[in-house]
């Protein structure tokens, strides 16, 4: 690998960091480079404690009505790794990736967060059951904002 190729890759990594992206793919002269950052799962206990003030236009995040505080503590909160717009489906006329009650596998696409015209697929961080979808499609999201509650104990 030449020094100029190394410099180009390092520039891509910096771009990924600057824009808080989770994935970047580039194809140039028949060479494809894909850089991906896996973020650790965010575990929450009572959901409302995560943010002191809700981001602009964010719907209030309410605890799951049927869950006790002990049950809520075991849920995995899938959070947005970037600032952007939340989409539940790949296109306006397509079905949503997941619905409440669906069982998902680690790595399964749950939604898309669009940032700067890039569509970033947000994947399940663990096997489990979708307990709650916290936002409506086309809602603006902030970095770290909860998107889904996942019950890892609800694996079928």
DOBA-270367 format. One record per residue: residue number from 1; y, z, x of N, C-alpha, C in turn; residue in one letter. Coordinates in steps of 0.001 Angstrom, whole numbers, plus 524288, in hexadecimal, padded with zeros to 5 digits. Atoms other than C-alpha are relative to their C-alpha. Example, Ala and Ser with C-alpha at 12.3 -4.5 7.8 and 13.67 -1.06 7.14 Angstrom:
residues 2
1, 7FB5A, 80000, 8037A, 7EE6C, 81E78, 8300C, 804B0, 80000, 80384, A $
2, 7FB5A, 7FFC4, 7FCCC, 7FBDC, 81BE4, 83566, 80442, 802DA, 7FCFE, S $
end
This chain:
residues 156
1, 7FB6E, 80000, 80357, 80000, 80000, 80000, 804CF, 80000, 80384, X $
2, 7FB52, 80076, 7FCC2, 80D09, 7FC0C, 8059D, 803EE, 80449, 7FEA4, X $
3, 7FBE8, 7FC19, 800E0, 818D2, 804FF, 806E4, 80339, 7FEA6, 7FB27, X $
4, 7FCE4, 80181, 80495, 8203C, 7FD1E, 7FCA4, 7FCFF, 80113, 7FAF0, X $
5, 80325, 7FECD, 804A4, 814E8, 7FEA7, 7F2FF, 80000, 805DD, 7FEF2, X $
6, 7FFD2, 7FA4F, 8009C, 814B4, 80D4A, 7F57E, 80544, 801B5, 7FDBD, X $
7, 7FAC3, 7FEB8, 801EB, 8236E, 80DE5, 7F33F, 80092, 7FE9C, 7FA36, X $
8, 7FFC1, 8018A, 80581, 821FF, 80681, 7E657, 7FD10, 803E9, 7FC93, X $
9, 80310, 7FC30, 802F7, 8177F, 80FF3, 7E1AF, 802EA, 8052F, 7FFAF, X $
10, 7FCF9, 7FB20, 80006, 81FAF, 81BA6, 7E5AA, 804AC, 7FF8E, 7FC4B, X $
11, 7FB9F, 800D3, 80396, 82B37, 815D4, 7DE21, 7FE20, 80067, 7FA55, X $
12, 80230, 7FF9D, 80548, 82285, 81498, 7D20E, 7FEE3, 805AC, 7FE8C, X $
13, 8010B, 7FA74, 80105, 81E5C, 822D1, 7D34E, 8051D, 802D8, 7FEE3, X $
14, 7FAE1, 7FD97, 800FE, 82CAC, 826DD, 7D429, 80205, 7FE84, 7FA8F, X $
15, 7FE64, 801CD, 80528, 82F92, 81EA9, 7C805, 7FD18, 80303, 7FBBC, X $
16, 80337, 7FCFE, 803A8, 82470, 8257B, 7C0EA, 80235, 80585, 7FF67, X $
17, 7FDD9, 7FAB4, 80010, 82A22, 832C0, 7C4AA, 8056A, 80027, 7FD77, X $
18, 7FAA1, 80011, 801F9, 83849, 82F32, 7C191, 80037, 7FFA8, 7FA15, X $
19, 7FFD1, 80100, 8059B, 83532, 82ACB, 7B3C8, 7FBE3, 80317, 7FCFD, X $
20, 803DF, 7FC90, 80277, 82AC4, 83514, 7B0EB, 7FBCA, 7FCE1, 7FD2A, X $
21, 80416, 80334, 8024A, 820A9, 82A8D, 7AE41, 7FAA9, 80233, 80182, X $
22, 8054A, 7FE4E, 7FEBF, 81228, 82D61, 7ADC5, 7FCD8, 7FB8F, 80257, X $
23, 802F1, 80475, 7FE1B, 80DD9, 81FA7, 7B11C, 803A3, 7FB69, 800F9, X $
24, 7FCFA, 8049D, 7FEAC, 81356, 81379, 7B77A, 7FC2E, 7FBF8, 8021E, X $
25, 8036F, 80429, 7FE2D, 80C72, 8067B, 7B975, 80352, 7FB41, 8015C, X $
26, 7FD05, 80475, 7FE25, 8119A, 7FAD2, 7C11B, 7FC3E, 7FC04, 80239, X $
27, 8031A, 80430, 7FDBD, 80B93, 7EDBD, 7C448, 803AF, 7FC3D, 802B3, X $
28, 7FC91, 8034A, 7FCE3, 8118D, 7E59A, 7CF12, 7FC9B, 7FCBC, 803A6, X $
29, 802E5, 803A3, 7FCA7, 80BCC, 7D997, 7D5B6, 7FA25, 8011C, 7FFE6, X $
30, 805A0, 7FF2F, 80094, 7FE3E, 7DC6F, 7D05F, 7FE0B, 80568, 8017E, X $
31, 80183, 7FAA8, 7FE97, 7FE4D, 7EAAA, 7D4D4, 80208, 803A5, 7FBB6, X $
32, 7FE85, 7FC62, 8042A, 7FE42, 7F4FA, 7CA23, 7FFE2, 8058B, 80224, X $
33, 7FF97, 7FA89, 7FE64, 802D2, 802D9, 7CCE3, 800D4, 80338, 7FB14, X $
34, 7FF73, 7FC71, 80472, 8010D, 80DAA, 7C2ED, 80061, 80585, 8022C, X $
35, 7FF1E, 7FAA0, 7FE49, 80692, 81B2A, 7C56F, 80004, 80355, 7FB1C, X $
36, 8006D, 7FCA8, 80495, 80300, 825F0, 7BC01, 8001C, 805A7, 801AB, X $
37, 7FFA9, 7FA6C, 7FEF8, 8066A, 8343E, 7BBC2, 7FD92, 802D0, 7FB5C, X $
38, 80252, 7FCD3, 8041F, 7FDB8, 83D70, 7B3FF, 802D0, 80531, 7FFEB, X $
39, 7FD55, 7FB0A, 8009B, 8050C, 8490C, 7AEB2, 7FC1D, 80406, 7FE04, X $
40, 80389, 7FBF9, 801E1, 7FE17, 855F2, 7AC95, 80103, 8010F, 7FA3A, X $
41, 7FF2D, 7FECF, 8058A, 7FBD3, 859D2, 79E6B, 803B3, 80496, 7FF5D, X $
42, 7FC60, 7FBC8, 80133, 80628, 8627D, 7985D, 7FD6B, 80366, 7FBE7, X $
43, 80255, 7FC52, 803A8, 80044, 86E76, 791DF, 80475, 8033C, 7FDB7, X $
44, 7FBCD, 7FCF7, 80254, 808E4, 87547, 78825, 7FDCC, 80475, 7FCD9, X $
45, 80111, 7FBE9, 803BF, 808BE, 881DA, 780FB, 804F9, 80050, 7FCEC, X $
46, 7FD1A, 801F6, 80479, 810EA, 882C5, 77543, 80397, 7FB74, 80151, X $
47, 7FD89, 80506, 7FF0B, 81663, 87542, 7746C, 805E4, 8005E, 80088, X $
48, 7FA56, 7FFBB, 80001, 82488, 878EB, 771CE, 80260, 80237, 804F5, X $
49, 7FDDF, 7FD98, 7FB49, 8260A, 88050, 77EBD, 8010E, 7FC21, 80465, X $
50, 7FF9A, 803CF, 7FBD0, 8259E, 873DF, 786E3, 8059F, 7FE6F, 80124, X $
51, 7FAA2, 801B7, 7FF44, 833D5, 86FE3, 784CF, 803AE, 803F8, 7FD94, X $
52, 7FC34, 7FC5F, 80230, 83FB3, 87867, 782D3, 80368, 7FD4A, 7FBEE, X $
53, 7FD2D, 802E8, 803FF, 846EC, 86DB7, 77B70, 7FD6F, 7FAB0, 7FF71, X $
54, 802AD, 804FE, 800B1, 84106, 8618D, 77557, 8034E, 7FB7A, 801FA, X $
55, 7FD1F, 8049F, 7FE56, 844AC, 85452, 77B2E, 80281, 7FD5B, 7FB48, X $
56, 7FD30, 802C7, 80416, 84DB1, 84B7F, 77366, 7FC1D, 7FD2D, 7FC7A, X $
57, 80319, 80290, 80401, 84788, 84686, 766C8, 7FA47, 80193, 80004, X $
58, 80572, 7FE55, 7FFFA, 83AF0, 84DFA, 7694B, 7FEF0, 80330, 7FB18, X $
59, 80195, 7FCDC, 80478, 83418, 85312, 75D52, 7FE23, 80541, 80217, X $
60, 801B0, 7FAD3, 7FE4B, 83185, 8619B, 75E2B, 7FA16, 8001D, 80067, X $
61, 8059C, 7FF8C, 7FF2B, 82409, 86473, 76388, 7FE44, 8051A, 7FD8E, X $
62, 801CD, 7FB5C, 802BB, 81D31, 86DBB, 75A5C, 7FA75, 80144, 801AF, X $
63, 80562, 7FEA0, 7FECA, 810E7, 87569, 75D7B, 7FC62, 7FDD9, 7FBD0, X $
64, 803D4, 801EA, 803B5, 804B1, 8703D, 75718, 7FF0B, 80447, 7FBFE, X $
65, 8000E, 7FC18, 80424, 80475, 8772B, 749F7, 7FAD8, 802F3, 7FFA1, X $
66, 8050C, 7FD79, 800B9, 7F5EE, 879F7, 74996, 7FDFD, 802B3, 804ED, X $
67, 801DB, 7FDD5, 7FB18, 7F4F8, 87EA5, 757A5, 80273, 80556, 80112, X $
68, 7FE0D, 7FAE3, 7FE64, 7F61F, 88CAB, 75C23, 80267, 7FF72, 8056C, X $
69, 7FDCF, 8006F, 7FAB6, 7FDE9, 88F72, 768AA, 7FBC6, 7FF72, 80433, X $
70, 80439, 80075, 7FC22, 7F100, 89109, 77014, 7FDDA, 7FA71, 80013, X $
71, 801E7, 80560, 80039, 7EC79, 883AF, 76B4F, 803FA, 7FC41, 80265, X $
72, 7FBE8, 8035E, 7FDDB, 7F99C, 87D72, 76EBE, 7FFEE, 8001B, 805F1, X $
73, 7FFF5, 7FF79, 7FA4E, 7F864, 8828F, 77CAF, 7FBD6, 7FC9A, 80289, X $
74, 8042C, 80325, 7FDA2, 7EBF6, 87AC2, 77EC7, 80101, 7FA27, 7FF8D, X $
75, 7FED1, 80586, 80091, 7F21D, 86DD2, 77AAA, 80275, 7FDDE, 804FD, X $
76, 7FD7D, 802C3, 7FBB1, 7F5E4, 86413, 7851D, 80480, 7FCEA, 7FDA1, X $
77, 7FB7C, 802F6, 801C9, 8038C, 85EB9, 78318, 8007A, 7FB2D, 80372, X $
78, 7FF29, 804E4, 7FD2F, 8048B, 85077, 786E5, 805D8, 7FEF9, 7FFBE, X $
79, 7FA53, 8007B, 7FFB6, 81292, 84F01, 78B6E, 8018C, 7FAB7, 80247, X $
80, 7FE05, 804ED, 7FDED, 81AD5, 8432F, 78EA4, 8013A, 8009C, 805CF, X $
81, 7FEDB, 7FFB1, 7FA69, 81B19, 840AE, 79D4D, 80530, 7FD71, 8016F, X $
82, 7FB1B, 802CD, 7FF02, 827C4, 838EC, 79BE3, 8039F, 80050, 7FB49, X $
83, 7FC35, 8008C, 8043B, 8340A, 83742, 793BC, 7FF56, 7FA81, 7FDCC, X $
84, 80097, 8052D, 8024A, 832CA, 82C14, 78A18, 7FF8E, 80040, 7FA22, X $
85, 800D7, 80052, 8059C, 82ED3, 82825, 77C6A, 7FA2D, 80036, 7FEE8, X $
86, 80570, 7FF06, 8016B, 82203, 82CCC, 7764E, 7FE33, 7FC06, 7FBEF, X $
87, 80266, 80394, 803B9, 81956, 822C4, 76F8A, 7FA55, 8018C, 7FF29, X $
88, 8055F, 7FE7A, 80143, 80CAE, 82651, 76886, 7FC3A, 7FB66, 80033, X $
89, 80360, 8049C, 8000C, 80787, 81844, 768A8, 80203, 7FBFF, 803EF, X $
90, 7FE5E, 803E6, 7FC21, 807D0, 80CA3, 771F0, 80407, 7FC21, 7FDF6, X $
91, 7FC0A, 80366, 80257, 81025, 804B9, 7685C, 80124, 80204, 7FA84, X $
92, 7FE88, 7FDE9, 80519, 8172B, 80740, 75B7D, 7FBF8, 7FF0C, 7FBAD, X $
93, 803BE, 8013D, 80419, 80C8E, 800B4, 75354, 7FA66, 801B8, 8014A, X $
94, 80539, 7FE40, 7FE66, 800EC, 806B0, 75AB0, 7FEFC, 80597, 7FE25, X $
95, 80179, 7FAA4, 8014F, 7F96E, 81302, 75735, 80181, 803A8, 80470, X $
96, 7FEC4, 7FC06, 7FC0E, 7FD04, 81F8D, 75E3D, 7FB52, 800B0, 803A7, X $
97, 80439, 7FF04, 7FC45, 7F541, 822A1, 76A78, 7FC7A, 80469, 7FE15, X $
98, 80307, 7FB81, 801DB, 7F10F, 82FC8, 764CD, 8029B, 8025A, 7FB27, X $
99, 7FE21, 7FD18, 8048F, 7F267, 837D5, 75870, 7FE62, 805AF, 800B7, X $
100, 80188, 7FA7C, 7FFD6, 7F1CC, 84688, 75677, 7FA54, 8006F, 7FE41, X $
101, 80583, 7FF43, 80132, 7E3A5, 84ADC, 7565A, 7FC67, 7FC75, 80321, X $
102, 80339, 80386, 7FCDC, 7DEFB, 83FBD, 75F27, 7FDF7, 802C9, 804DA, X $
103, 80232, 7FE1F, 7FB22, 7D5FE, 84307, 76A6E, 80144, 7FBFF, 80436, X $
104, 7FE6F, 8037D, 7FBC4, 7DAA0, 83D66, 7776A, 7FD35, 80189, 80508, X $
105, 80250, 7FF2B, 7FAD6, 7D52B, 83C13, 78513, 8045F, 80012, 80413, X $
106, 7FC39, 7FFE7, 7FBBB, 7DC7D, 83F09, 7919E, 800FC, 7FA66, 801C9, X $
107, 7FE89, 8053D, 7FE52, 7E3EA, 832D2, 7959D, 80104, 7FC3C, 7FB86, X $
108, 7FF0E, 8035E, 80489, 7E48C, 82D35, 787C8, 805D7, 7FFC8, 7FEDE, X $
109, 7FA6E, 800B3, 80124, 7F1EF, 827A7, 78450, 8014A, 8029D, 7FACA, X $
110, 7FE48, 7FD3D, 804AA, 7F8FF, 83054, 77A73, 804E9, 7FD8C, 7FDA6, X $
111, 7FB0B, 80229, 801C2, 80643, 8299F, 779C3, 80275, 7FCFD, 80484, X $
112, 7FCE7, 802A4, 7FBF2, 81077, 82204, 78153, 80550, 802A5, 8002C, X $
113, 7FA92, 7FE6D, 7FF6B, 81D4A, 826F4, 786CC, 802A9, 7FB92, 802FB, X $
114, 7FD1F, 8044B, 7FDA0, 826A0, 81BCD, 78984, 80493, 80230, 80310, X $
115, 7FB9D, 7FE6F, 7FCB2, 83007, 81DDE, 794B8, 801D3, 7FB2A, 802FC, X $
116, 7FDAD, 8046F, 7FD3A, 83903, 81337, 799BA, 7FCB2, 7FB0B, 7FF54, X $
117, 80312, 804A5, 80171, 83119, 8088B, 792C8, 7FA75, 80006, 80230, X $
118, 8055F, 7FF7E, 7FE2B, 82482, 80D6B, 79934, 7FD02, 80349, 7FC13, X $
119, 80347, 7FD2E, 803B4, 819AD, 811A2, 79005, 7FC17, 80351, 80312, X $
120, 80353, 7FC5C, 7FD29, 81306, 81DB5, 795AE, 7FC07, 8025D, 7FC48, X $
121, 8041A, 7FDD5, 80349, 805F7, 82120, 78F9C, 7FF2F, 805BA, 8016B, X $
122, 800EE, 7FA70, 7FF36, 8043D, 82FC0, 78DE4, 7FA60, 8010B, 7FE63, X $
123, 80596, 7FF42, 800D4, 7F613, 833CB, 78F0C, 7FEB2, 805B3, 7FEFD, X $
124, 801FA, 7FAB7, 800EE, 7EE60, 83F92, 78A83, 7FEAC, 8027E, 8053E, X $
125, 800E0, 7FD33, 7FB1A, 7ED9D, 849C0, 79533, 7FACA, 802DC, 8000D, X $
126, 8050F, 7FD66, 8007C, 7E0B4, 84F40, 79049, 7FD3E, 7FDD1, 7FB36, X $
127, 802DC, 8012C, 804C7, 7D5F7, 84C9C, 78673, 801A0, 803FE, 7FBEE, X $
128, 7FEB9, 7FC40, 8040E, 7D910, 852D0, 77967, 80168, 7FD6A, 7FAE6, X $
129, 7FE6E, 801CE, 80534, 7DE4B, 85182, 76BA2, 805EA, 80065, 7FF94, X $
130, 7FA53, 7FFF0, 800E1, 7EC59, 84DDE, 76834, 8010D, 803C3, 7FB7F, X $
131, 7FEC1, 7FC11, 803EC, 7F14E, 859D8, 760EF, 8050C, 7FE99, 7FD36, X $
132, 7FAD4, 80105, 8023C, 7FF60, 8559D, 75EEF, 802A9, 7FBAF, 80319, X $
133, 7FC93, 803ED, 7FDAB, 807D6, 849BC, 76185, 8057D, 801FA, 7FEEC, X $
134, 7FB17, 7FD25, 80089, 8152B, 84FAA, 763FA, 804CD, 7FC9F, 7FEEA, X $
135, 7FB78, 80371, 800BD, 81DF8, 843A6, 7629F, 7FEA9, 7FB50, 7FCA6, X $
136, 8007F, 804F2, 802CA, 8201F, 837BD, 75A32, 800D7, 7FB92, 803E4, X $
137, 7FF55, 80496, 7FCAE, 81F5A, 82A49, 7604C, 805C8, 7FE91, 8004E, X $
138, 7FAAB, 801BB, 7FEA1, 82C14, 82511, 76652, 803C3, 8048D, 800FC, X $
139, 7FCC4, 7FB70, 7FEDA, 83105, 832DD, 7692E, 8014B, 80029, 805D3, X $
140, 7FEB1, 7FF43, 7FA79, 83882, 834C1, 775FB, 7FD61, 804FB, 80207, X $
141, 8027F, 7FB6A, 7FDAB, 83164, 83E22, 77F26, 80262, 80132, 8054D, X $
142, 7FE14, 7FE24, 7FAF8, 83565, 84618, 78AE9, 7FB5B, 800FB, 803A2, X $
143, 803FE, 7FE9C, 7FC32, 82DD7, 848EA, 79751, 7FDBA, 80554, 7FE91, X $
144, 8029F, 7FB0C, 8011D, 823CF, 8538F, 79485, 7FFB9, 8016C, 7FA40, X $
145, 8000A, 7FECA, 80596, 82594, 852F4, 785BC, 7FA70, 7FF73, 7FDD6, X $
146, 80543, 80046, 8024A, 818F1, 855FA, 77E51, 7FF86, 7FB6B, 7FC2C, X $
147, 80116, 8046D, 8036A, 812F8, 84A29, 77781, 7FB6C, 80116, 7FC53, X $
148, 804C5, 7FEF5, 802EC, 8057E, 84EB2, 77318, 7FDF3, 80567, 8015B, X $
149, 8031B, 7FB5C, 7FEE5, 7FD85, 85B0E, 771E0, 7FA56, 7FE4D, 7FFD0, X $
150, 8056C, 80185, 7FF64, 7EF91, 85926, 7765A, 7FCAF, 804E1, 80067, X $
151, 80393, 7FB8F, 7FFD2, 7E489, 862C7, 773D6, 7FB4F, 7FE6E, 8034A, X $
152, 8046A, 80175, 7FCB2, 7DB22, 86192, 77F59, 7FADA, 80268, 7FE28, X $
153, 804BD, 7FD8C, 8020E, 7D18B, 86A79, 7783C, 7FDFE, 7FD02, 7FB4A, X $
154, 8016C, 802ED, 804B2, 7D13A, 860F6, 76CCD, 7FCF2, 7FB1D, 80135, X $
155, 80309, 80491, 7FE7D, 7C89E, 85740, 77409, 7FB25, 7FFC2, 7FCAC, X $
156, 804A4, 80090, 8035D, 7BE09, 851D7, 76B32, 7FB0B, 7FF6E, 8032E, X $
end
